[in-house]
Amino acid sequence: AIRSAGFAAERTPYSPVGIRLPSRAVALGAIPGLREGVVDPQDEGSQLVALLLGAKPGEHVVDYCAGAGGKTLALAAQMRNKGRL
């Protein structure tokens, strides 16, 4: 959907779930799926932290570096919304 909307998207070098939009002049509201909550802008380092943690359903996880909530959303998805963040 992002490429069909005219954005040049490429895979991130380390995160298996990330894509990169090389152009820095991107209006966030123009990214397909953003307003619907299907995609969430996040730097690759935060994606890797969430993936490396490997949170499981039912666990208790504290994110001491929480900012806008990107890692928290990723962790909640890993935990299938079962546990405490």
C-alpha positions in Angstrom: 0.0 0.0 0.0 2.8 2.4 0.8 4.6 1.8 -2.6 1.3 2.0 -4.5 0.7 5.5 -2.8 4.0 6.6 -4.5 6.4 6.3 -1.6 9.8 4.7 -2.2 10.0 2.1 0.6 12.9 -0.2 1.4 13.6 -2.8 4.0 15.5 -1.8 7.1 19.0 -3.3 7.3 18.5 -5.0 10.7 14.8 -5.2 11.8 12.8 -7.9 10.0 9.6 -5.9 10.5 10.8 -2.5 9.5 10.6 -0.4 6.3 12.4 2.8 5.6 11.1 5.8 3.6 14.3 7.4 2.3 12.7 10.8 1.7 12.7 12.9 4.9 10.1 15.2 3.5 7.1 12.9 4.2 3.9 14.3 5.7 3.0 11.6 8.3 -0.7 12.0 7.6 -0.1 11.0 4.0 1.4 7.6 4.9 -1.2 4.9 4.1 -2.4 3.1 7.2 -1.1 5.6 9.7 -4.5 7.1 10.7 -6.1 3.7 10.8 -3.4 2.4 13.2 -2.0 -0.2 10.8 1.5 1.4 10.7 3.4 3.2 13.4 6.5 5.3 12.7 9.4 4.1 14.9 13.1 4.1 14.6 14.8 0.8 13.8 16.6 0.7 17.2 13.3 0.7 19.1 12.0 -2.1 16.9 15.1 -4.1 17.7 14.8 -3.5 21.4 11.2 -4.8 21.4 12.1 -7.8 19.2 15.2 -8.7 21.3 13.2 -8.6 24.6 10.9 -11.3 23.3 8.0 -10.5 25.7 5.6 -13.4 26.1 1.9 -13.4 27.1 1.3 -13.1 30.8 4.7 -11.5 31.6 5.2 -8.2 33.4 7.4 -5.8 31.5 8.5 -2.3 32.5 9.7 0.1 29.8 11.9 2.6 31.6 12.7 4.3 28.3 9.1 4.8 27.1 8.5 7.9 25.0 5.6 8.1 22.6 4.7 4.4 23.2 6.1 2.7 20.0 8.0 0.0 21.9 5.1 -0.4 24.3 2.8 -1.1 21.4 5.2 -3.5 19.9 5.6 -5.3 23.3 1.8 -5.5 23.8 1.5 -7.1 20.3 4.2 -9.7 21.2 2.3 -10.4 24.5 -1.0 -10.7 22.6 -2.4 -8.0 25.0 -2.1 -10.5 27.9 0.2 -9.3 30.6 1.3 -6.1 32.3 3.2 -3.3 30.7 
